[in-house]
Amino acid sequence: MPETVRRSLPDYARRLSDGGRIGERWTVGTGGDGRGKDGSAETVLACDCSGLRLTDGRLAMLVHARPLAGMEPTPAPKLHLSRMVENLPMAAAYVEGERIFVNHAAERLIGFRQDELPTMEAWFKSAYLGRDREIRQRYDAARQAEASVLTELQVTRKDGARRWIRFFAYLTHGGEVWLMEDVTDQRATLEALHQERAVLQSLIDSMPDIVFFKDRDGVFLNYNRAFLDYVGWHLNSNGRLRDIDMVDGDAAERRRQTDLRAMREGMTRGEEWFVYPDGRRRLMETLKTACRDPQGTILGVVGISRDITGRREMEEMLRRSEAEKDHLANHDPLTGLPNRRLFFARTDSALAHAQRIGQPLALLFIDLDGFKPVNDRLGHDAGDRVLRVTAERLTACLRTSDLVARIGGDEFTVLLEGPGSLRDVEHVAGKLIQAVSAEIELGRDTLSVGASIGIALYPRDAGNAQDLLKAADDALYQAKHAGRGRFIVCGHPR
């Protein structure tokens, strides 16, 4: 370093610390005091000095020196490099020392002419308005390391407009070439896409349903907050979350098969119980659809899982309610036996079946003997007790295929399908009278009632339910007048 420079270092430091730059020519020699007094060879250097702030806060001086032939003016850039830059179709510049030469495409990009930005200092102050010191320091560091630069920077045009350029510079201590491309529209498009994706992700995250995307190998690539709540906010160590990380092997295989079917068929829908880390069990309905790119290639599966636990419970409650209403509409509330309405419906069905297969039916019409005195003497609670016990005893004497109904008051009917012979029907009637006539305990007291039964046969006595019941009622009337506690078959009075 020449002695004059050493003596001027404090001044250099002051000028460089304020962001200034110093361009000088230094004469140095290979020996002596650097001035060649002892006959040593001298070299003239074109030096460009800038300040570089080190990490410990100290200021260093970065010197870019280029040897010159004596004191001749700085030569123009090499003709072939200058012509190459000038004829490039894209914005480009050639840099030599502190001089910069831009082509016409670069002039159009930044709005400045070549003669308006002849030096590096003019370029940085104009193009990087307000950030020239920062950008120049970064550039000088790369130049010192002779490293290429690829970055995107925002430049200020002469008209004040700000544009983003993709900047590539091949830096050496000799000539340097810059290539520049306006990427403002590209960045705006990307920014719009990023914003659109952010909005979409925000919308998906706000959904209570679980939303996810799996690739063709079953790896979860995207999901929302509801999904993370299900998996417990924990991913496996390599970040490649699969179903096997959340459920057992059998369940994971079932999910994999539905994924494959969705990719084959386009869509699947199914229900599955999800168990959360805190022990919650929720019934989820999952819809999976194949995800394709614009060319139709399958990328994976998009899935939405919705909690239908509450809906299923409501449906079950409604089903039970409907069943209860149906039961109330068709059954006697006191005894639980089918009522008159259900009796006729089932009898019509049994008659149609019997007609198809040529099978006989027997209808028994039962009326209790001595029931009215129980009601009058002991009250309706005692009468209700008698009716419930009677219903239980009648049911206990019959087959499960036989129909027992209470059609009103103390009147009951029994429909026997495929009863066999008339003797078999009479045997059943005798059993019923005996069962109904047994004593009934009522607190500390006991009481008893009897039963009279009229019997009608299909198809002998009638061909429909109404006529069959009337025939049995006529037989019951005869049994009552014959002394009660007995049965009479229609057309066979005793």
Sequence and secondary structure as in RCSB ss.txt:
>XXXX:A:sequence
MPETVRRSLPDYARRLSDGGRIGERWTVGTGGDGRGKDGSAETVLACDCSGLRLTDGRLAMLVHARPLAGMEPTP
APKLHLSRMVENLPMAAAYVEGERIFVNHAAERLIGFRQDELPTMEAWFKSAYLGRDREIRQRYDAARQAEASVL
TELQVTRKDGARRWIRFFAYLTHGGEVWLMEDVTDQRATLEALHQERAVLQSLIDSMPDIVFFKDRDGVFLNYNR
AFLDYVGWHLNSNGRLRDIDMVDGDAAERRRQTDLRAMREGMTRGEEWFVYPDGRRRLMETLKTACRDPQGTILG
VVGISRDITGRREMEEMLRRSEAEKDHLANHDPLTGLPNRRLFFARTDSALAHAQRIGQPLALLFIDLDGFKPVN
DRLGHDAGDRVLRVTAERLTACLRTSDLVARIGGDEFTVLLEGPGSLRDVEHVAGKLIQAVSAEIELGRDTLSVG
ASIGIALYPRDAGNAQDLLKAADDALYQAKHAGRGRFIVCGHPR
>XXXX:A:secstr
  HHHHHTHHHHHHHHHTT  EEEEEEEESSTTSS TTS  EEEEEEEEEEEE TTS EEEEEEEEEESTT    
   HHHHHHHHT SSEEEEEETTEEEE HHHHHHHS  GGGS BHHHHHHHHTTTTHHHHHHHHHHHHHTT  EE
EEEEEE TTS EEEEEEEEE  SSEEEEEEEE HHHHHHHHHHHHHHHHHHHHHHH SSEEEEEETTS EEEE H
HHHHHHTS   TTS   GGGTS HHHHHHHHHHHHHHHHHSEEEEEEEEE TTS EEEEEEEEEEEE TT  EEE
EEEEEEE HHHHHHHHHHHHHHHHHHHHHHB TTT  B HHHHHHHHHHHHHHHHHHT  EEEEEEEEESHHHHH
HHH HHHHHHHHHHHHHHHHHTS TTSEEEEEETTEEEEEEES  SHHHHHHHHHHHHHHHTS EEETTEEE  E
EEEEEEEETTT SSHHHHHHHHHHHHHHHHHTTSS EEETTB  
